């Protein structure tokens, strides 16, 4: 589905989606071309919990939680600098 279809099907709701096709624009915005709606949620907190659970289970898949009142998802891609704690090597001397 495209974002406009998602908005018509799930008006004014919190949802968790998976990006099936997406790309990054030159200004670092994530453009979601094809989406799959995973679930509807009663509020933003529940949507964030579901997102976290899915992200832990499937870390290589691209999930988002978003409210359908937005005309566009408007997702900005940020570059992380440094080392994530889970991937850091610890040396004992």
N, C-alpha and C positions, 0 to 999 in steps of 0.2 A: 504494500500500500504506500501511497505517497502521503505526506503530512496533511495535505488538504482533505484527503479521504479519511484519515484518522480523526481529524477534527470534526468532520460531519458525523461519523459513526459514533464517536465518544465525546459529545459536547460537554464542556465545562467539567472535566474529570481529571484526576491524577491517574496516570498510566505508566507502566513500565514497558519499554519497547526495546527491540533488538534491531540494530542497523544491519540489514542484509547487504545493502550496497551503499557505500558512502565514499566521499573524497574530501580532501582539505583544499580550500581555496587559497590563493596567494596571500590573503590577509589573515590566515590562520583560523578561519572559521570552518567548522565541520559541517559539510553539506550532506544531509541524509537523503539519499535518493530512493531507497526502498526500505520499508520498515515492516516489522512483524510486531503486533501488539501481544505482549506476554500476559498482562493482567491489568485489571482496573483496581484502584485502591481507594479507600474511603478518605484518605488525607495524605499530605506530603510525607509525614513521618512513616506511615505504612509503606508508601512507595519507596522511600529511601531504604527501609529495612529489607524489602524484597530485592531491590537493586543490589544491596550489599551481599545478600545470600547468593544470588545468581552469580555475581562477580567472583565470589570465593569458589563456587563450584566450577565455573567456566571462565577462567581468567583471560582466555584468548578471544572470547566473544565480546562484541561491542554493545553494551546495554546502556540505557539512559532512563531516568525517571523525569517526567515532564508533565506540566498541566496543559490541557488542550485549549485553554483560553489564549495561549500565545499564537500569534499569526504565523510565526516562524520559530523553529526550535532555538535558533541563535546560540549555538554551542561554540565556544572559543577553545581551540586546542592550545594547551600550554606545554612548553618544553620543560621537563624536570632536569634540574642540575644536581649533581651529587649522587650519592649512593643511597638506595633504599635500605632501610635497616634489615629487612629480611634477607637481602642479598649480600650484605657486608660480610667480609671475612674478618674473623677475630683472631688476632695472634696473641698467644700467651708467651711471655718471656720469663 
